[in-house]
Amino acid sequence: MNNADKQCVFCNAYLFEDDDVVYCPECGAPHHRECYFKTGQCALQSKHGTDEQYKKPEPKLQEPEEPVSDYKVFEQNEEQGDTPFTRININMPNIDPSINLDDTINSFTIRDVMSFIFVNPIRYIKKFLDFSKGAKVSWNWLAFLFPAPWLFLRKQYKSGFLALIVCVASTVLSIPFSAELNDMMANSDGSYYTLLNNMMLSFDLSSIPVFLSAMLGTLIDAAVRILCGLFGDKLYYSHVFGKLKTLKEREDFEFSAAQLRQAGGVNMWAALGCMIALQYIPVIISMFIL
């Protein structure tokens, strides 16, 4: 008999598998054989027939495991080609009970769309549901703060290259003014009054194009950020379902979670490369125009 988690009712010591154990024939209380013979009877004899009589502990029932969907999104192993950036294991049905994975958006199940999005899918699914009902705009802070890198991150390479070129151009337009401002700061005593005075003294007709160029660059940069913030999610919505339709037409593509994640997901290296380009391309260009 299994003695795990049982104690001798006489000495209160835990009983082990190899202990010589006897049980009271009336109440079933466990004793070491030696302890039982010391008293010649059950150590709880006085409690027999009362409410305090020893009761055999009921066997612990193993709690049934929570059913897990066969759609274990974001769980990849090395054979599926995961990377340090994709080691995420989330049981999708428990993330947001309001979302039914078997519902469809543009004839694709939410299950498949979430596999394709892969990173932060709940946010985008909610946005996509709004777009499918007629919404035109939303707000994406990441797209606003990092327009070109965000587009590359989400594998929207054509739009990303366009945003990269525009962002670089806006920075280049501001380089002459930044250079003049740096010279003024170098020749001032560090006070705002002296800096402002130097700006006023040096301002002439030749400074107007430099100033206007900087203003234009600032406006272009602000416009790109605001447009990406407002329409970035809508652009990604079109990208996702356009890509899914293309994949569905391919005979060699299986609509499995692993393949959808590989086709979609994010590209951290592309986003990092874009940020490096934004940092250094204007510097290289300034070497030739200054």
MOCORZI-V992177 format. One record per residue. N is the residue number from 1. SS is DSSP state (A for helix, B for strand, O for the rest). Layout:
N_SS ; N_SS
This chain:
1_O ; 2_O ; 3_O ; 4_O ; 5_O ; 6_O ; 7_B ; 8_O ; 9_O ; 10_O ; 11_O ; 12_O ; 13_O ; 14_B ; 15_O ; 16_O ; 17_O ; 18_O ; 19_O ; 20_O ; 21_B ; 22_B ; 23_B ; 24_O ; 25_O ; 26_O ; 27_O ; 28_O ; 29_O ; 30_B ; 31_B ; 32_B ; 33_A ; 34_A ; 35_A ; 36_A ; 37_A ; 38_A ; 39_A ; 40_O ; 41_O ; 42_O ; 43_O ; 44_O ; 45_A ; 46_A ; 47_A ; 48_O ; 49_O ; 50_O ; 51_O ; 52_O ; 53_O ; 54_O ; 55_O ; 56_O ; 57_O ; 58_O ; 59_O ; 60_O ; 61_O ; 62_O ; 63_O ; 64_O ; 65_O ; 66_O ; 67_O ; 68_O ; 69_O ; 70_O ; 71_O ; 72_O ; 73_O ; 74_O ; 75_O ; 76_O ; 77_O ; 78_A ; 79_A ; 80_A ; 81_O ; 82_O ; 83_O ; 84_O ; 85_O ; 86_O ; 87_O ; 88_O ; 89_O ; 90_O ; 91_O ; 92_A ; 93_A ; 94_A ; 95_O ; 96_O ; 97_O ; 98_O ; 99_O ; 100_O ; 101_O ; 102_O ; 103_O ; 104_B ; 105_B ; 106_O ; 107_O ; 108_B ; 109_B ; 110_A ; 111_A ; 112_A ; 113_A ; 114_A ; 115_A ; 116_A ; 117_A ; 118_O ; 119_O ; 120_O ; 121_A ; 122_A ; 123_A ; 124_A ; 125_A ; 126_A ; 127_A ; 128_A ; 129_A ; 130_A ; 131_A ; 132_A ; 133_O ; 134_O ; 135_O ; 136_O ; 137_O ; 138_O ; 139_O ; 140_O ; 141_A ; 142_A ; 143_A ; 144_A ; 145_A ; 146_O ; 147_A ; 148_A ; 149_A ; 150_A ; 151_A ; 152_A ; 153_A ; 154_O ; 155_O ; 156_O ; 157_A ; 158_A ; 159_A ; 160_A ; 161_A ; 162_A ; 163_A ; 164_A ; 165_A ; 166_A ; 167_A ; 168_A ; 169_A ; 170_A ; 171_A ; 172_A ; 173_A ; 174_A ; 175_A ; 176_A ; 177_A ; 178_A ; 179_A ; 180_A ; 181_A ; 182_A ; 183_A ; 184_A ; 185_A ; 186_A ; 187_O ; 188_O ; 189_O ; 190_O ; 191_O ; 192_A ; 193_A ; 194_A ; 195_A ; 196_A ; 197_A ; 198_A ; 199_A ; 200_A ; 201_A ; 202_A ; 203_O ; 204_O ; 205_A ; 206_A ; 207_A ; 208_A ; 209_A ; 210_A ; 211_A ; 212_A ; 213_A ; 214_A ; 215_A ; 216_A ; 217_A ; 218_A ; 219_A ; 220_A ; 221_A ; 222_A ; 223_A ; 224_A ; 225_A ; 226_A ; 227_A ; 228_A ; 229_A ; 230_A ; 231_A ; 232_A ; 233_A ; 234_A ; 235_A ; 236_A ; 237_A ; 238_A ; 239_A ; 240_A ; 241_A ; 242_A ; 243_A ; 244_A ; 245_A ; 246_A ; 247_A ; 248_A ; 249_A ; 250_O ; 251_O ; 252_O ; 253_O ; 254_O ; 255_O ; 256_O ; 257_A ; 258_A ; 259_A ; 260_A ; 261_A ; 262_A ; 263_A ; 264_O ; 265_O ; 266_O ; 267_O ; 268_A ; 269_A ; 270_A ; 271_A ; 272_A ; 273_A ; 274_A ; 275_A ; 276_A ; 277_A ; 278_A ; 279_A ; 280_A ; 281_A ; 282_A ; 283_A ; 284_A ; 285_A ; 286_A ; 287_A ; 288_A ; 289_A ; 290_O
